[in-house]
């Protein structure tokens, strides 16, 4: 559990240090219509991570209905490993997100960095409050598809890797912004 929390704190720190000084215009800038802005990447993470909260709350209340497929360890391991592998930051293949996790299509309002920091704090609290569930090896279904099952511990690893993946995507956007800015500065100085 400590390792999970430490990694989320590190992810938060990377986002704040790298993107915290950008203007709202820079945060919302997109290289093209098919790409997400830095702010959309952050909004997507908040939206996606929040879909796990009700699942964990219902487990803690004892009202969660574990899907039938969770009885088969090989299926739980298969889905968990497959999804964790698919969200690794070093994967170059683009993935389409489920509709429930789409970021806002319009410009993200000012304050996205603060909302992200606040969200990450809630995520850390959720992990801390789930220690007993992690120890029991609790199995959940994906918020996007009830037939996709994996352990809660794997879900947290998926969240962490997914945040890292979108951090790298956001850094690529920032590099384009910086390169365009340098080009404009060179033209001005001629």
C-alpha positions in Angstrom: 0.0 0.0 0.0 2.8 2.4 0.9 4.4 1.8 -2.6 1.0 2.7 -4.3 0.7 5.9 -2.3 4.3 6.9 -2.9 3.8 6.4 -6.6 0.6 8.5 -6.7 2.4 11.3 -4.8 5.3 11.1 -7.4 2.8 11.2 -10.3 1.1 14.3 -8.7 4.5 15.9 -8.2 5.5 15.3 -11.9 2.3 16.8 -13.2 2.5 19.9 -10.9 6.2 20.5 -11.6 5.9 20.0 -15.3 2.6 21.7 -16.1 1.8 23.9 -13.0 3.2 27.1 -14.5 1.5 26.9 -17.8 -1.3 29.3 -18.8 -4.8 28.0 -19.3 -4.3 28.6 -23.0 -1.2 26.4 -23.0 -3.0 23.7 -20.9 -5.8 23.6 -23.4 -3.7 23.8 -26.6 -4.0 20.7 -28.9 -1.5 19.8 -31.7 -4.5 18.7 -33.8 -8.2 17.7 -33.6 -7.4 14.1 -32.9 -5.0 14.8 -30.0 -5.9 15.7 -26.4 -4.6 18.8 -24.7 -2.6 18.6 -21.4 -5.8 19.7 -19.6 -7.9 17.1 -21.3 -5.4 14.4 -20.3 -5.7 15.5 -16.7 -9.5 15.8 -16.9 -9.6 12.2 -18.4 -7.6 10.9 -15.4 -9.9 12.5 -12.9 -13.0 11.2 -14.8 -11.6 7.7 -15.1 -10.2 7.4 -11.5 -13.5 8.7 -10.1 -15.4 5.8 -11.6 -13.6 3.5 -9.2 -14.8 5.4 -6.1 -18.4 4.1 -6.1 -17.2 0.5 -6.6 -14.9 0.7 -3.6 -17.6 2.4 -1.5 -20.1 -0.3 -2.3 -17.6 -3.0 -1.3 -17.0 -1.3 2.0 -20.7 -1.0 2.6 -21.2 -4.7 1.7 -23.5 -3.9 -1.2 -21.2 -4.8 -4.1 -22.1 -7.8 -6.2 -19.0 -9.5 -7.5 -19.5 -10.7 -11.1 -19.6 -14.5 -11.7 -16.4 -14.4 -13.7 -14.5 -13.4 -10.5 -14.7 -17.0 -9.4 -12.2 -18.0 -12.0 -8.6 -17.0 -11.0 -7.2 -17.4 -14.4 -9.8 -14.9 -15.9 -9.0 -12.4 -13.1 -5.3 -12.7 -13.7 -5.7 -12.6 -17.5 -7.8 -9.4 -17.5 -5.7 -7.7 -14.8 -2.4 -8.5 -16.6 -3.8 -7.6 -20.0 -5.1 -4.2 -18.9 -2.1 -3.3 -16.9 0.1 -4.1 -19.8 -2.0 -2.0 -22.2 -1.7 1.1 -20.1 2.0 1.0 -19.5 3.7 4.4 -20.3 6.3 2.9 -22.6 3.6 1.5 -25.1 3.6 3.4 -28.3 0.3 2.0 -29.6 -2.6 4.5 -29.2 -5.7 3.3 -27.5 -9.2 4.5 -27.7 -10.8 5.1 -24.4 -14.2 3.9 -23.3 -16.9 6.6 -23.8 -17.5 6.9 -20.0 -13.9 8.1 -19.6 -13.8 10.7 -22.4 -12.5 14.1 -21.3 -14.5 17.2 -21.8 -14.5 18.1 -25.5 -14.5 21.9 -24.8 -11.8 23.9 -23.2 -11.1 22.8 -19.6 -11.7 25.7 -17.2 -9.0 27.3 -15.2 -8.0 25.4 -12.0 -7.4 22.0 -13.6 -4.1 21.7 -11.8 -5.7 22.3 -8.4 -8.6 19.9 -9.2 -6.0 17.3 -10.2 -4.1 17.8 -6.9 -7.3 17.5 -4.9 -8.3 14.4 -6.8 -5.0 12.8 -6.2 -5.4 13.4 -2.4 -8.8 11.7 -2.6 -7.3 8.8 -4.5 -4.6 8.4 -1.8 -7.3 8.4 0.9 -9.3 5.8 -1.0 -6.2 3.5 -1.1 -5.6 4.0 2.6 -9.2 3.2 3.4 -8.9 0.0 1.2 -6.0 -1.6 3.1 -8.2 -4.5 4.3 -9.6 -5.0 0.8 -6.1 -5.1 -0.6 -5.0 -7.7 2.0 -8.0 -9.9 1.2 -7.3 -9.8 -2.6 -10.7 -8.3 -3.3 -11.8 -8.6 -6.9 -13.8 -5.9 -8.8 -15.1 -5.4 -12.2 -14.0 -2.6 -14.5 -16.2 0.5 -14.2 -16.4 0.3 -18.1 -17.4 -3.3 -18.4 -18.8 -5.6 -15.7 -17.4 -8.7 -17.4 -13.8 -7.5 -17.1 -12.6 -8.5 -13.6 -9.3 -8.0 -11.8 -8.0 -7.6 -8.2 -8.4 -4.2 -6.5 -4.6 -4.1 -6.1 -4.2 -4.5 -9.9 -6.8 -1.7 -10.4 -4.6 0.7 -8.4 -1.5 -0.4 -10.4 -3.6 0.3 -13.6 -4.5 3.8 -12.3 -0.8 4.6 -11.6 0.5 3.3 -14.9 -2.3 5.1 -16.7 -1.4 8.4 -15.1 2.2 7.9 -16.1 1.2 7.1 -19.7 -0.9 10.3 -19.9 1.9 12.3 -18.3 4.2 11.3 -21.1 1.5 12.1 -23.7 1.1 15.5 -22.0 4.9 16.1 -22.1 4.8 15.5 -25.8 2.2 18.2 -26.2 4.4 20.5 -24.0 7.4 19.8 -26.2 5.4 20.9 -29.3 4.3 24.1 -27.5 7.9 24.8 -26.5 9.2 24.2 -30.0 6.6 26.4 -31.6 7.4 29.1 -29.0 11.1 28.9 -29.8 10.3 29.2 -33.5 8.2 32.4 -32.9 11.0 33.8 -30.7 13.6 33.2 -33.5 11.4 34.9 -36.0 10.9 37.9 -33.7 14.7 38.2 -33.1 15.6 38.3 -36.8 
